[in-house]
Each structure stands twice: as C-alpha cells, then as structure tokens.
C-alpha cells in the first residue's frame, strides 16, 4: 500500500510514499520506494518522525534501529555525474543513490568521487580515493560507483583528486529515514564553503616556493551563491518560510580552510543529528561546523522577540556564516561579511534585514561534547588511558610537510593501494601506519591523536603550528572517547574516557594544542584514509591509511573478480593518458602534492 498526497493505492502492497521533506526548490518531490518490503507501511508523520517503516508483526525500522546492521531494502537509483571545466554546481544531487557513473570531461586532470561518510561496507573499491581505492578516472573515461546506502541523513560527495574539490567539485547527498525531532517539511541542503577566485591548484603553488606563503581564500558561498569577501554581499542565499511551521535544515560545511558558525537572527534550532548519527535533540541559537561536518537542525519559524533583540516587523532576518577564530584563512582585508543569506517570511519582500547577531563565542571548537548523545547507543569496551593501538602526533616535518604518522603520505596515482593488497610490507609513501589484523575482527580499535604546540623530544625535526584539525575517517563512524585543548592531559592521565554511549561521527576537531581519543569497531575490511579535511593540510600529507582485515579484503575482491577487472581497466586508461606528456598541465612536474 502506498500513501501519496493522502490517497491510498490498494494495488501496491509495499511502501511507496513522498519523502517527509516535501517538494524541493524546483517543486519536485522525492518518492521513497521499497518494492521488496511486501506488507510493510510507512509510519512517519509530522508529529512523530521517529518511526519510518512498520512491517508485519513487531518488525519496524525506527530511530532506535541499529542502522549499521539492519536497514530496509530499497531500489537502485542510477545517476550520471559529468565533471567539466564549468562553474560550481552548488545544488548537486539531493537524492540517495546506489549507482553513479562519473564521466570525466576535464582536459588536464583526472578525477575520483568520494561519498563522504558512507561506510562502503565491504565495498572498499567504491570509496573514490585515487591512489588508494582506484587510479584516477582519466579525461574521456568514466567509472561507475555502486554501493548500498546503509545510513540515513545528510552528507556530500566530492572529488578526492588532490585539491579538485576546492575548485567546486562537490554536492549534497540526502538519504531519507527517521528523525529524532518532529518537523513539518524540509528545505534543500545548505552547503557553506569558503571560496577563492583563483584555482586552488594555483594557490597551492604559493606553498612550494623557498619562502612559502599561506594559500588564502577570498569569498564565501552558500549553495554556490556569494561574493568577494571584504564587500557587502549583493547576491545572497534566500529562504522563505511560513510562520508557525518547523523546517528541517540540512547544513553541510564543504569548505577548504574554514570552520563556520551558522545562525539565523532571532531564531532557535533543534539539533537532531550530527554527520550520519541521529542524536537526542537539543536547542541552540547557533551551530559550529567543522569542515566535512553536517547537522540536521529543525528551524522553528517563530522569531524570538525580546527588548535586546526585537523581532523584525518586516519579517526579514540575516542568515549568518561566521568564520571561527583561528580556523579560517582569508586574505588580509578580505574578511567575509557574515551576512550571507536572508530568511524571509514574505517571499515578495526585497528589503534588507536590520537585525543583529546574538553575542555568542567565535571560538574554534566542535559542538559541545556532552550534548551529542546518540539515540542508538554504542557501548565501547573500556580500556585504560595508556592503552591505544596507535598514538599519533600531528605536526610539520622540517616545517615543510604536515605529518600524521611516521612519514608523510604521498599517493601513487598509477599504483594504488588496492593493487598491492598482497603486500606484507609497505613503501613508506603509502603511510600504512596502522594495520588491524583479521584476528581483531569486530574488536575495538583505539587511537589517540595529539597536536602539541612545540616539538617533542621523540621527533625533534617536527614543528607544530597552533592550529586545529578537522579529522575525517573513511569507512567508519568513530566513537569520540575524549576531546580536549591541553595535550599534556593525556600524558598525565588527567582525561576521563567516555565508553557508555559516547558521541560518534566521522569528522571531529582536534583542537589546537589539544588531543582526540577515538575508537572504531574493526568490522569493515579496507584500507581507510584518516586525514585532516583542511584541503591544504591534506595536500601537505596530513593523512594515514588504516589497513583493516587485509586477508578478508583479499578474499572479498577475489570472490568478485568483476570488481578488480573494472579497477584494472580504469588504471590502464589512466596510464595510457598519463604517458602522453602533452596531457600534462605542467610539463616539469605533474603531481606536486600528496594526491589525496
């Protein structure tokens, strides 16, 4: 039975219904379709979004379901993504998908597409990281990514080919499912990014000269709309709402070098998910987004009205994107105006808001640790603080390349990790710095990361800059056992680890001079990158690979030879293209960064 616009269609006996978000900005409605779930029915309502599907007997799929081990079987969605030398695609793709063919129409660059935050359970080869899971897709070639969308929520896809995503190759992903807070309807995903009117590849050259200068950004965009920084925006993101309704906003930080603080004057939010993890709702007036992080928030379209911050009688309010202190990199004198969008209650209004921002902290940080309480709980096996599978110090080797592990990562586009999985030893350039053997399957892996403010005795050639790092793990969500601003607390034992339902996500901020202790369950064979999501830092090699269950990974790939057949074909096409020097944008050196 399907329920569409309030009408039932008795000839269909499986869930087939409009997504709870309602029409997108083009008036299109996404339809949820579960043809294999005969006898099941949708159960989401505007007053209760925690239920998604009800089946025969006591079967259901709700906010309390273990979504990493059980998920409803949907249909395969097929899409084609054309990569061209055109302007940014701010809207991207806002639907869930399982089969995407990427066509490379660039002239001088390869490409790959990474599906940020998607687990890729037993589909390591679909993670979209050149030099790791595949060779780059050569100009004129294509590659089809096929995978299961197990999680639900919001994320984004982006190129993992060097700095390419910084030039605009990114877009949103929405996978529909239950929510921990009620809402009436949704809005299109909101992608916030810093921007440069120079190519990131050009800006990167400033780091490669004898006296390097930091690459800088000079603009900010919301869904591809924005202006030069340092000027009052004339083109802005606009959103119209109806008073009294509640709207789910899907906010994504797709930046190169900026942590954003997002707010709407005179309005409060209810936060209901972090990255792909539903959480118990909490109320705030603003949210902090590190690079790669996502939040589902419910906007209550009822402006607050106080003596200090009165409601605006014309119904127009600033949407603000404030760069966090010491977590942004804009040209001197080109600090962006924070008033980058307008929320309107009257769609025909052209007036500029006169509202003010609440006086909140601009500190570079994650959302408060104790507020991020997942609905579906993980209980991590307790360990003592001095036990970790690996401990890393993040810094600069000889003040040139960022280093995560023992040696900076440098990917080989023509010889990716996936073609070397029979190895028993690894070239240091691959930075396979953590090996999780098959015997550790389903066991917890613990990692402590520090960012000391000064060189350590054990690594005297490594310098440390006082900056924060948004760290992203592929292939897993991780449990955030501890996070703090003083790295010496780890050495002195002045840290309490949270094992009972800790916060979890796939990007967390390592504070400047601080520490991060995380854990993940070894249940997904692959070689998973763990890297800083500041694009300049990733290009400077701030990344490692975590090789998980190598024997099982080989068995999976051997069991499905068609997977490796396509991987090898793409590599053959890449190598043919690369051998022709006329294809190189730089005749002297082709790869001038880590490649990730």
C-alpha positions as MATLAB code, in Angstrom:
seq = 'XXXXXXXXXXXXXXXXXXXXXXXXXXXXXXXXXXXXXXXXXXXXXXXXXXXXXXXXXXXXXXXXXXXXXXXXXXXXXXXXXXXXXXXXXXXXXXXXXXXXXXXXXXXXXXXXXXXXXXXXXXXXXXXXXXXXXXXXXXXXXXXXXXXXXXXXXXXXXXXXXXXXXXXXXXXXXXXXXXXXXXXXXXXXXXXXXXXXXXXXXXXXXXXXXXXXXXXXXXXXXXXXXXXXXXXXXXXXXXXXXXXXXXXXXXXXXXXXXXXXXXXXXXXXXXXXXXXXXXXXXXXXXXXXXXXXXXXXXXXXXXXXXXXXXXXXXXXXXXXXXXXXXXXXXXXXXXXXXXXXXXXXXXXXXXXXXXXXXXXXXXXXXXXXXXXXXXXXXXXXXXXXXXXXXXXXXXXXXXXXXXXXXXXXXXXXXXXXXXXXXXXXXXXXXXXXXXXXXXXXXXXXXXXXXXXXXXXXXXXXXXXXXXXXXXXXXXXXXXXXXXXXXXXXXXXXXXXXXXXXXXXXXXXXXXXXXXXXXXXXXXXXXXXXXXXXXXXXXXXXXXXXXXXXXXXXXXXXXXXXXXXXXXXXXXXXXXXXXXXXXXXXXXXXXXXXXXXX';
ca = [
       0.000    0.000    0.000;
       1.375    3.391   -0.904;
       0.345    6.698    0.592;
       0.810    9.637   -1.750;
      -0.743   13.044   -1.033;
      -3.115   11.411    1.442;
      -4.523    8.865   -1.008;
      -4.045    5.095   -0.808;
      -3.408    2.871   -3.793;
      -4.506   -0.661   -2.868;
      -2.815   -2.335   -5.840;
       0.614   -1.602   -4.320;
       1.405   -3.591   -1.180;
       4.818   -2.140   -0.356;
       5.942    1.264    0.994;
       5.821    3.905   -1.739;
       5.478    7.444   -0.388;
       6.648   11.024   -0.689;
       9.650   11.938    1.434;
       8.729   13.932    4.549;
      10.764   16.909    3.357;
       8.179   17.847    0.751;
       8.941   19.484   -2.614;
      12.421   20.824   -3.320;
      13.114   24.332   -4.609;
      12.144   23.186   -8.110;
       8.845   21.737   -6.907;
       9.995   18.130   -7.304;
       9.079   15.537   -4.691;
      11.358   12.594   -3.957;
       9.484    9.290   -3.651;
      10.638    6.613   -1.229;
      10.222    3.156   -2.761;
      10.706   -0.216   -1.027;
       9.450   -2.785   -3.521;
      10.924   -5.772   -1.645;
       9.127   -4.975    1.616;
       5.739   -6.522    0.878;
       3.232   -5.894    3.638;
       5.205   -3.021    5.156;
       3.833    0.526    5.547;
       5.311    3.988    6.132;
       4.771    5.358    9.625;
       6.385    8.814    9.581;
       4.122   11.749   10.484;
       4.825   15.420   11.077;
       4.221   14.900   14.808;
       6.387   11.786   15.048;
       9.344   11.411   12.695;
      10.977    8.688   14.800;
       9.117    5.885   13.001;
       9.948    5.181    9.352;
       8.526    1.783    8.354;
       6.280   -0.771   10.080;
       6.249   -4.387    9.000;
       4.229   -7.485    9.782;
       4.155   -8.432   13.448;
       6.547   -6.399   15.558;
       9.020   -5.637   12.761;
       9.857   -1.981   12.213;
      12.558    0.456   11.206;
      12.750    3.428   13.592;
      15.147    5.911   15.110;
      16.105    3.165   17.618;
      17.110    0.604   14.964;
      20.755   -0.468   14.686;
      21.116    1.018   11.207;
      24.672   -0.279   10.723;
      23.459   -3.875   10.895;
      19.860   -3.671    9.667;
      18.419   -1.436    7.007;
      15.329   -1.500    4.741;
      15.905   -2.774    1.214;
      15.158   -0.029   -1.287;
      15.661    0.237   -5.024;
      18.788    1.052   -7.013;
      18.900    4.702   -8.036;
      21.025    5.428  -11.087;
      22.664    8.805  -11.754;
      25.268   10.260  -14.084;
      27.700   12.924  -12.872;
      29.510   14.885  -15.577;
      32.745   16.546  -14.450;
      33.511   19.562  -16.639;
      35.547   22.762  -16.622;
      32.465   24.789  -15.705;
      31.382   26.877  -12.730;
      30.482   25.372   -9.362;
      27.412   23.149   -9.101;
      26.049   24.432   -5.818;
      22.892   22.329   -5.755;
      24.489   18.996   -6.577;
      22.461   15.815   -6.172;
      19.991   15.802   -3.297;
      18.770   12.222   -3.523;
      20.049    8.915   -2.191;
      21.675    6.738   -4.768;
      23.384    3.429   -5.204;
      24.773    3.584   -8.750;
      26.527    6.677  -10.056;
      28.517    6.850  -13.282;
      31.118    9.628  -13.253;
      32.188   10.953  -16.658;
      35.441   12.929  -16.752;
      35.270   15.739  -19.331;
      38.246   17.644  -17.913;
      41.248   18.283  -20.146;
      44.233   18.203  -17.810;
      43.062   16.406  -14.674;
      41.910   13.009  -13.585;
      39.125   12.761  -11.046;
      37.501   10.494   -8.489;
      34.371   10.974   -6.397;
      34.288   10.166   -2.689;
      30.967    9.634   -0.925;
      31.781   11.330    2.348;
      30.702    9.434    5.450;
      29.169    6.467    3.628;
      30.548    3.312    5.228;
      31.099    1.395    1.989;
      30.554   -1.816    3.944;
      32.506   -4.479    2.038;
      32.682   -2.140   -0.979;
      36.093   -0.622   -0.281;
      36.747   -0.239   -4.020;
      33.852    2.252   -4.259;
      35.211    4.769   -1.741;
      36.551    7.022   -4.503;
      40.092    7.837   -3.351;
      42.687    7.898   -6.127;
      45.923    6.242   -5.112;
      44.037    4.125   -2.568;
      40.872    2.522   -3.960;
      41.483    3.216   -7.651;
      43.504    5.079  -10.238;
      42.073    8.466  -11.230;
      39.419    8.456  -13.931;
      41.297    9.697  -16.991;
      39.909   12.518  -19.158;
      37.434   10.965  -21.582;
      36.863    7.920  -19.373;
      34.102    7.061  -16.886;
      33.690    4.913  -13.790;
      30.537    3.587  -12.141;
      30.302    3.603   -8.350;
      27.842    1.039   -6.966;
      27.164    0.690   -3.251;
      24.498    0.329   -0.577;
      23.317    3.403    1.293;
      23.055    1.900    4.778;
      22.967    5.065    6.855;
      20.475    7.895    6.617;
      20.815   11.635    6.956;
      22.857   14.189    5.043;
      26.335   14.183    3.596;
      28.161   15.281    0.478;
      30.137   13.895   -2.409;
      33.378   15.499   -3.511;
      36.447   14.870   -5.596;
      39.354   13.264   -3.776;
      41.762   14.113   -6.575;
      44.246   16.439   -4.923;
      42.726   19.930   -4.442;
      39.972   19.467   -7.015;
      37.022   19.718   -4.635;
      38.269   23.164   -3.599;
      37.522   24.299   -7.155;
      33.871   23.293   -6.815;
      33.509   19.571   -7.480;
      31.144   18.822   -4.606;
      27.446   18.383   -3.936;
      24.988   17.176   -1.271;
      23.686   13.696   -0.527;
      20.375   13.161    1.270;
      19.305    9.700    2.413;
      15.822    9.736    3.915;
      14.969    7.993    7.165;
      13.570    8.581   10.660;
      14.350   11.669   12.748;
      14.531   12.260   16.480;
      12.527   15.511   16.391;
       9.242   16.437   14.669;
       9.065   18.855   11.738;
       6.561   19.905    9.102;
       8.708   19.963    5.988;
      12.254   20.323    4.754;
      14.424   22.597    2.716;
      17.164   21.799    0.222;
      20.590   21.059    1.730;
      22.608   24.152    2.646;
      26.247   23.902    1.520;
      28.544   26.503    3.061;
      32.043   26.937    1.679;
      34.895   29.368    1.585;
      35.910   30.220   -1.962;
      38.787   31.576   -3.999;
      38.583   33.289   -7.358;
      41.887   31.607   -8.186;
      42.096   27.892   -8.766;
      43.225   26.006   -5.667;
      45.947   24.454   -7.828;
      47.306   27.960   -8.492;
      47.080   28.935   -4.830;
      48.908   25.763   -3.855;
      51.989   26.907   -5.762;
      52.496   29.565   -3.074;
      53.379   26.746   -0.654;
      56.044   25.272   -2.916;
      58.474   28.198   -3.215;
      61.563   28.697   -0.998;
      59.777   31.268    1.184;
      56.209   29.964    1.141;
      53.123   31.980    1.964;
      49.864   30.506    3.099;
      47.192   29.991    0.414;
      44.260   32.280    1.090;
      40.549   32.348    0.278;
      38.655   35.465   -0.818;
      34.969   34.595   -0.841;
      32.151   32.649    0.761;
      29.298   30.778   -0.922;
      26.014   29.284    0.227;
      24.780   26.808   -2.376;
      27.043   28.419   -4.940;
      25.789   31.971   -4.330;
      28.078   34.633   -2.899;
      30.532   37.463   -3.428;
      34.107   38.534   -2.898;
      34.979   38.692    0.766;
      35.505   42.147    2.182;
      32.393   43.519    0.492;
      28.729   43.680    1.423;
      27.078   40.746   -0.393;
      24.758   41.782   -3.217;
      23.893   38.228   -4.232;
      22.691   36.111   -1.357;
      21.160   32.820   -0.420;
      17.432   33.303    0.237;
      14.964   31.087    2.076;
      11.239   31.740    2.572;
       9.246   30.191    5.426;
       5.715   30.272    6.818;
       5.291   31.435   10.394;
       4.484   28.656   12.812;
       5.961   25.843   10.752;
       9.000   23.763   11.614;
      11.577   23.126    8.884;
      14.406   20.622    8.806;
      17.599   22.261    7.514;
      20.478   20.080    6.318;
      23.612   22.144    6.851;
      26.955   20.992    5.399;
      30.420   22.553    5.664;
      32.162   21.867    2.338;
      34.988   24.338    2.934;
      38.689   24.310    2.156;
      40.002   26.043    5.275;
      37.152   27.396    7.421;
      35.148   26.283   10.437;
      31.789   28.069   10.308;
      29.355   29.210   12.970;
      25.856   29.166   11.453;
      22.929   31.132   12.840;
      19.752   32.967   11.851;
      18.972   36.142   13.762;
      16.100   35.841   16.285;
      15.682   32.112   15.663;
      16.485   28.933   17.537;
      17.325   25.478   16.230;
      16.722   21.965   17.474;
      19.743   19.819   16.610;
      18.768   16.209   15.812;
      21.728   14.624   14.032;
      25.484   15.002   13.693;
      27.010   13.696   10.490;
      25.096   10.418    9.898;
      24.240    9.854   13.585;
      20.756   10.652   14.999;
      21.049   12.219   18.454;
      18.718   13.185   21.270;
      17.503   16.686   20.340;
      18.837   19.818   21.993;
      18.098   23.501   21.442;
      20.624   26.163   20.384;
      20.775   29.571   18.722;
      23.792   28.636   16.557;
      25.842   25.615   15.492;
      29.559   25.159   14.846;
      30.503   23.191   11.726;
      33.982   21.863   11.104;
      34.985   21.043    7.535;
      33.136   17.935    6.374;
      30.649   18.010    9.240;
      26.882   18.004    8.780;
      23.930   18.783   11.021;
      20.216   18.202   10.732;
      18.545   21.062   12.561;
      14.886   21.993   12.919;
      14.182   25.684   12.416;
      11.206   26.934   14.414;
       9.660   29.665   12.244;
       8.658   31.759   15.245;
      11.052   34.688   15.697;
      12.135   35.466   19.227;
      11.121   38.928   20.405;
      12.991   40.488   23.306;
      13.880   44.007   24.332;
      17.509   43.361   23.475;
      16.766   41.584   20.179;
      13.303   42.579   18.942;
      11.615   40.735   16.101;
      11.817   42.473   12.741;
       8.380   43.840   11.723;
       9.111   43.328    8.010;
       9.840   39.618    8.562;
      13.393   39.549    7.175;
      16.323   38.077    9.132;
      20.015   37.627    8.402;
      21.360   34.127    7.819;
      24.915   34.290    9.172;
      28.081   32.347    8.424;
      30.794   33.453   10.835;
      34.338   32.139   10.422;
      35.606   30.746   13.730;
      38.626   32.427   15.304;
      41.947   30.930   14.096;
      40.083   28.425   11.912;
      39.850   30.428    8.707;
      42.255   31.596    6.037;
      41.077   34.720    4.235;
      43.213   37.334    2.526;
      44.128   40.274    4.781;
      41.479   42.944    4.371;
      39.132   40.443    2.721;
      37.428   39.012    5.790;
      33.984   37.935    4.556;
      30.826   39.671    5.667;
      28.933   37.234    7.870;
      25.527   38.284    6.462;
      25.446   35.819    3.594;
      21.752   34.931    3.427;
      18.248   36.144    4.210;
      15.356   34.302    5.840;
      12.073   35.838    4.697;
       8.504   35.412    5.880;
       7.269   37.314    2.824;
       8.578   35.918   -0.465;
       7.870   39.161   -2.322;
       9.884   41.322    0.090;
      13.081   42.881   -1.263;
      14.058   44.662    1.939;
      17.427   44.141    3.576;
      17.213   42.912    7.194;
      18.098   45.238   10.053;
      18.559   42.503   12.659;
      21.565   41.839   14.888;
      23.601   38.777   15.790;
      23.492   37.293   19.242;
      26.788   37.737   21.088;
      27.983   34.116   21.014;
      31.524   32.743   21.218;
      33.552   32.666   17.990;
      35.985   30.091   19.393;
      37.075   27.324   17.023;
      35.517   24.234   18.508;
      33.140   21.352   17.935;
      29.589   21.370   19.228;
      29.638   20.729   22.990;
      30.765   17.159   23.666;
      28.137   16.440   26.327;
      25.261   17.457   24.054;
      25.951   14.866   21.359;
      24.059   11.864   22.714;
      23.286    9.248   20.018;
      19.800    7.739   20.034;
      21.078    4.278   19.128;
      23.746    3.607   21.721;
      27.221    2.196   21.346;
      28.979    0.824   24.404;
      32.719    0.675   23.790;
      34.820   -1.887   25.643;
      36.658    0.016   28.391;
      40.448    0.278   28.272;
      42.982    2.163   30.330;
      44.133    5.511   29.014;
      47.678    4.264   28.385;
      46.417    1.561   26.003;
      45.913    2.519   22.385;
      46.509    0.649   19.173;
      48.276    3.721   17.915;
      49.251    7.200   19.034;
      49.996    9.949   16.553;
      51.398   13.435   16.901;
      50.296   15.877   14.245;
      52.915   18.360   13.123;
      55.272   19.533   10.415;
      58.312   17.546    9.320;
      61.055   20.153    8.948;
      58.300   22.775    8.645;
      57.559   21.654    5.087;
      55.030   18.821    5.085;
      52.350   18.077    7.628;
      52.823   14.632    9.127;
      50.305   12.360   10.801;
      52.254    9.136   11.162;
      55.933    8.336   10.856;
      56.282    9.643    7.297;
      54.106   11.942    5.180;
      51.719   10.240    2.769;
      52.393   10.532   -0.963;
      49.931    8.650   -3.168;
      50.909    6.860   -6.364;
      48.080    7.513   -8.822;
      49.195    4.692  -11.129;
      49.755    2.089   -8.423;
      47.003    2.467   -5.814;
      46.800    0.539   -2.570;
      44.080   -1.725   -3.960;
      46.573   -3.191   -6.461;
      49.022   -4.012   -3.664;
      46.861   -5.848   -1.158;
      49.080   -8.951   -1.260;
      51.900   -6.877    0.257;
      53.420   -7.891    3.573;
      55.449   -4.671    3.795;
      54.671   -1.198    2.510;
      56.578    1.622    0.880;
      56.602    4.432    3.488;
      54.999    6.795    0.945;
      51.738    4.835    1.292;
      51.620    5.764    5.011;
      50.004    2.463    6.020;
      50.666    3.359    9.635;
      48.019    1.289   11.376;
      47.354   -2.354   10.484;
      44.311   -4.022   12.038;
      44.773   -7.789   11.528;
      41.937  -10.173   10.707;
      42.162  -11.599   14.225;
      40.844   -8.255   15.509;
      37.578   -8.543   13.542;
      34.711   -6.910   15.460;
      37.124   -5.720   18.149;
      37.536   -2.084   19.100;
      40.477   -0.119   17.737;
      41.614    2.835   19.869;
      43.562    5.827   18.556;
      44.913    8.842   20.435;
      45.945   11.910   18.447;
      47.722   14.947   19.860;
      48.642   18.339   18.465;
      51.478   19.593   20.676;
      52.279   23.298   20.449;
      56.058   22.642   20.422;
      58.494   19.995   19.110;
      58.528   16.715   21.005;
      61.758   15.092   22.172;
      60.886   11.916   20.252;
      60.537   13.842   16.981;
      62.891   16.846   17.188;
      62.538   17.691   13.479;
      58.796   18.065   13.719;
      57.431   21.545   14.294;
      53.906   22.240   15.442;
      51.691   25.090   14.338;
      48.946   26.233   16.745;
      46.009   25.241   14.543;
      43.042   22.902   14.864;
      42.440   19.984   12.502;
      39.062   18.510   11.456;
      39.942   14.815   11.186;
      37.871   12.506    8.966;
      37.893    8.698    8.978;
      36.741    6.782    5.899;
      34.831    3.500    6.209;
      33.567    4.070    9.751;
      31.922    6.315   12.239;
      34.138    6.587   15.301;
      33.257    6.907   18.950;
      34.628   10.109   20.425;
      36.019    8.929   23.766;
      37.702   12.203   24.750;
      38.464   15.618   23.298;
      40.373   18.448   24.915;
      42.529   21.517   24.445;
      45.609   20.535   26.527;
      47.608   17.647   25.056;
      49.593   17.157   28.280;
      46.439   15.868   29.969;
      46.907   12.611   28.064;
      50.429   12.140   29.385;
      49.423   12.929   32.972;
      46.297   10.795   32.874;
      44.085   13.790   33.508;
      41.495   12.569   30.998;
      38.312   10.603   31.567;
      37.298    8.418   28.643;
      33.592    8.010   27.900;
      32.732    4.419   26.940;
      28.982    4.394   27.612;
      27.221    5.888   24.572;
      29.960    8.365   23.626;
      29.368   10.910   20.850;
      30.151    9.496   17.430;
      30.575   10.873   13.945;
      33.001   10.714   11.002;
      34.658   14.158   11.440;
      35.870   15.573   14.748;
      38.019   18.575   15.557;
      41.469   18.062   17.044;
      41.834   21.335   18.997;
      44.976   23.406   18.601;
      47.452   22.143   21.193;
      44.931   19.507   22.219;
      44.035   15.857   21.887;
      41.462   13.485   20.486;
      40.828    9.882   21.565;
      38.605    7.833   19.259;
      37.579    4.208   18.775;
      36.001    2.271   15.940;
      34.936   -1.345   15.541;
      37.001   -3.404   13.096;
      34.051   -4.655   11.049;
      34.722   -3.238    7.568;
      37.686   -4.609    5.574;
      39.550   -1.971    3.595;
      42.432    0.461    3.602;
      40.758    3.528    5.018;
      42.226    7.044    4.860;
      42.238    9.028    8.100;
      43.082   12.624    7.259;
      42.718   16.293    8.040;
      39.919   17.844    5.977;
      41.609   21.224    5.603;
      42.427   20.878    1.914;
      45.874   22.487    2.210;
      46.799   20.146    5.074;
      45.609   17.036    3.238;
      47.656   18.115    0.222;
      50.577   18.560    2.608;
      50.268   14.857    3.508;
      48.359   15.107    6.784;
      46.905   11.624    6.331;
      47.486    7.956    7.007;
      45.955    4.698    5.823;
      44.407    2.216    8.254;
      44.638   -1.252    6.711;
      41.827   -3.332    8.175;
      41.409   -7.123    7.785;
      43.718   -7.466    4.801;
      43.113  -11.215    4.361;
      39.324  -10.864    4.340;
      39.578   -7.896    1.984;
      41.564  -10.008   -0.469;
      39.003  -12.814   -0.237;
      36.141  -10.405   -0.972;
      37.884   -8.980   -4.031;
      38.886  -12.462   -5.226;
      35.281  -13.605   -4.827;
      34.046  -10.880   -7.184;
      36.630  -10.677   -9.989;
      34.483   -8.211  -11.945;
      35.302   -5.611   -9.290;
      39.023   -5.822   -9.919;
      38.507   -6.105  -13.671;
      36.995   -2.613  -13.702;
      39.646   -1.261  -11.315;
      42.351   -2.536  -13.662;
      40.600   -1.130  -16.736;
      40.436    2.346  -15.184;
      44.135    2.115  -14.283;
      45.017    1.068  -17.828;
      43.136    4.072  -19.229;
      44.779    6.393  -16.727;
      48.272    5.108  -17.515;
      47.730    5.487  -21.265;
      46.583    9.073  -20.781;
      49.358    9.891  -18.315;
      52.155    8.583  -20.561;
      51.327   11.265  -23.117;
      53.251   14.319  -21.863;
      51.075   16.682  -23.882;
      48.242   15.883  -21.462;
      50.141   17.305  -18.511;
      49.185   20.795  -17.385;
      52.716   21.221  -16.042;
      55.452   19.875  -18.308;
      58.001   19.713  -15.466;
      56.097   18.161  -12.583;
      52.652   16.613  -12.656;
      51.970   15.698   -9.032;
      53.011   18.414   -6.606;
      51.048   17.362   -3.529;
      50.060   14.206   -1.652;
      47.308   13.491   -4.170;
      44.631   12.991   -1.547;
];
